[in-house]
Structure formats: C-alpha cells, structure tokens
Amino acid sequence: MIQVLVIDDDFMVAKVHAGFVSKEPGFTVVGIAHTASDAIKAATELSPDLALLDIHLPDMNGLDLLQRLREVQPELDVIVISAAREMDTVRKALRGGIVHYLMKPFSWDDLRERLKHYAKTYQPLHAAADQELEQADVNRLFGLGGQNRRPLPKGCSAETMTLVENIVKDASEPISASETAEKLGTSRVSARRYLEYLAEENLAQVNLRYGGVGRPERRYSWNK
C-alpha cells in the first residue's frame, strides 16, 4: 500500500484531495498537514512514500519545504499540486526532483492519472535498490513510451507482434517469455524481444517474480 501525506493550507481542499487519494486502489492517506512545520513533523513520524504538496503555505514556501522534507525522509516522492503557474516555480519544482506537477483546479481523473503513473513507475523502484534494470524500466521512469510506437526491432514482424499482444492481453496472470514462446512456437529469446518492446512502449507492465537462485523472472501483463 502506497502511503500518502497531503499538504495544503486550505482545510477543505486538503480534505478533498485526501478523499481523491483514498478512492484509488493501492493508496492510503496516512496524514494531512496544513503548515510546513506540521508537514515536517508528519513526514518524520509517519514515513510516507508520497506527498501531495501545495506551494503556498503560511509558514514556508512549498519549494523550500520540499528540500526540508527530503532531509527528514530522503526516499519521499512528491507530487506538487498548486495554483502556481509561473515558469520559474515549475522549473524550480522540476529541479527539486518532483515526480509530477498538477495545476489547480483539476479533476479526479487528472489526479488519478498521476497516481496510477506513480504506482506503475516510481514506487516499484523502491523495492530493491540493488536490482538491475532493463531499458524498458528506465523508459517508464522517464515517461517514455505511448501511443506513437517506434518501428519494430529488426527481425520482428507486425503479424507476430499482434499475436504476442493478444497472448499478453488474454493471460489471466502475468506471463513469462518462456510461456509466451511456447504459445507462439518460437524461441524464448525471440518472444522476449517482442515483450520488451511492448514494455518499452508502455503497453505492457513488467512484474518481477522472485524465488530460487539468480535474477528474478520478468513476467508481463497488459496495461489496461
């Protein structure tokens, strides 16, 4: 469960944001703070994974608070939620290492999209700090992949790609390259090339299965 700290000086707005977060599966609100001092105390005591941070607070600018929060919780991720639209503010926030910047007013769908992206990309990277990543993992972290696909890798065919897509979509649980290869009647290496392409394009999600000796097994599920 991803633990969230909501930081906003407006009591009603903070309550609404907390309600939005609570509606998203996999997220829970562990605290609400209306001042920077309360936010620092909450971050220290509650150790949240993610903070929703407003820029305008009564006792400290949110960008300055961002750095203070990192001092007490170095692994804390931050989504800025603010009415501030100045380029300088957005630039400083990005350089401060935030994961998203969402401008007020916004809809539940707007926040939900950011939360789902966070859950799918940033949060899993906390699980194993020494784990080796594939290019697909890094691409998702930096928001690459999407509707406009790159050309298929050399030696891959559109027909086989369609078959792989259908296999992943129809799978009742995350599927491995070996299992995909068996269904295709091809080699595991070939099947993995197609699966990694789908992951790099953010069409499939990589799930790591631990157990036994060696590196964890990469399994793939369709991004719905």
N, C-alpha and C positions, 0 to 999 in steps of 0.2 A: 504494500500500500504506500503510495507516494504522499508524504505528509507536507501540508501547505500552511504557510503563515501569511495571513492577509494584513497588509499595512496600508491604512488610509485614514486621514484625519476626519473624514465625514462618517459618522456612526452608521447612518442609513446605507450609504454607498458600500461601506465595508461589509455590512450585513448581506447586501445583495450579492456582492462578489463571493462571499463565503457560501451563499446558497447556490450560486452557479457551480462552484467547485465541487460541492457536495453531491451534485447531480451527476457528475462524471464518474463512471466506474473506475476504480483503481486509485482514486484520490480521496483524501480526507483532510479536513481543516483542523489543525491542532491548536491554532491560536489566532487572535485578532489583536492588532496593535494600532493605536490612533496617534502615537507620537514616536519620534525616533528613539527616545530613551526606553519606552516600553518595547519597541521592536528589538532593540539590542538585548534587553533582558529576556524576552521571549525566545529569541534565536539561541541564546546561551543555554537556557533551561530546557527547551523543547527539541532542539536539534532538528529543525525541519529540513526537508530535501529541497523545497522550492518556496520562494517568497513572491507574492504579488505586491509590487512596490509602487506607491504613488510618489511623484516627485515633490509635490507641495505639502510639506509637513510643518507644523507650528514651531518646532524647535531645531530643525535641521533640514537642509536641502536633501532631497532623496538621493542625489548622486553622491553626496558626501556620506550619507548613511550607507550606501551600497558598499563603500570601502570599509566602513566600520563593521558591517555585518560579516564581511569576508574575514576580518581579523578574528572574530569570535567563532565563525563557522566557515572555514576555508572551502569546504565542499558544497556550500549553499549555492543553488542556482536561482536566478532572479528573472522574473518577467516584469518589466515596467508597465504599469497601467496609469496613464496620465492624460490630462488635457493639454499638457505642454506640447507645442508643435514646432518650436524653434529648431532650426537645423543644428545649432550649436548644442542644444540639450540632447537631441537624438544622437549626435556624433559622440558626445561625452559618454552617454549611456552605452553605446556600442563598444567604445574603447574600454569601458569598465567591465566588459565581459558578460553582458546580459544575454539571455537566450531569445528573448522576443521583446518588442516594444509595441504595445497596443494602445491606441488613442481613444479617449473618451469623447463622445459616448460610443458604445459598441453593443452588439447583440450577444446573446448567449452563444450563438453559433460561432461568432468571431473568437470568443474566449475558448470555446470547446475545441476549435481547430488548433489553437496554440497548445492547449493541454495535451491533445492527442499527439501532436508532433513531438512535444517534450517527452511524453511517455515512450514514444517509439524510437527516439534517437538518443537524447542525453542521458536519461535515467538509467538505461541498461548498462551504460559505460561505467557506472559506479560499482557494478557487481564484482569485477575482477580487475584491479588496477594493473596487473602484470600480464593481462591477456593480450595476445597478438590480434591485430585487427586486419581485416581484408579491406580492399579499396571501397567495396560497397558500404562497409560500416562507416568509413570516413566520409563518403559522399553523403550519406544520410545525415551525419552530424552537421555538415555544412549546407544542408538544404538542397543538394543537387538531386537530379532525377525528377521525372514528372511526365507531363502529357506528351511533350515533343521528344520522341525517342531518338537516341543515337543510332547510326547504322549498326546492323548486327555484326558481331565479331566475324573475322574471316573464317570461312568454312562452315558457318551456321546458316541454316535455311529458314525462310519465313514459315514454311509448312511445319517443320519440326518445332519451331518456336510456338506456333499455335497449339500443337499437341502438348508441349510442356506446360503452357499456360493453363490448358484445360485440366491437366493432371493435378496441378497445384490447386486450382480452384475447387476441384471435386474432392480433394483429400479431406477426410474427416478430422485429421490432425496434421501437424507439421510433418513434411515428408523429406526424406534424405535424398542425396544424389544417387545413392545405390538403388533405392526403391524406385526412383524416377527412371533410372537406366533400365531396370527390369521391365517396367511398363512400356518403355519406348523400344526395347530390344536393341539398345546401343550400349556404349561403354560408360562407366561411371564418370570418367574424365569429361566426356562429351556432354553428358547430362548436366554436370556441374557448371560447365561454361554457360549453358542456357539459363540455369538457375541463378548464377551470379549476375548475369546480365539483367534479369528481372529484378534482382535485389538492388543493383546499381541504379536502375530506373525508378526505384521506389514503388514497384508494382508488387514485389514480394518482400516479406519480412523474414529476417534470419533469426532463428531460435536456436540457442546453444543447448545441447544435451550433454551433461557431464556424467561421468561414470567410467570405470575402468582406467587403463593407463594411456597416457598420451593426451593429445589435444582434444577438446570437446567436439562432438559431432555437430556439424552445421545442418539444420533442418529448416525447411522453407514453408511459409504459409502465405496465402494471398492477402494482400492489403485490400480490405473491403471499403 
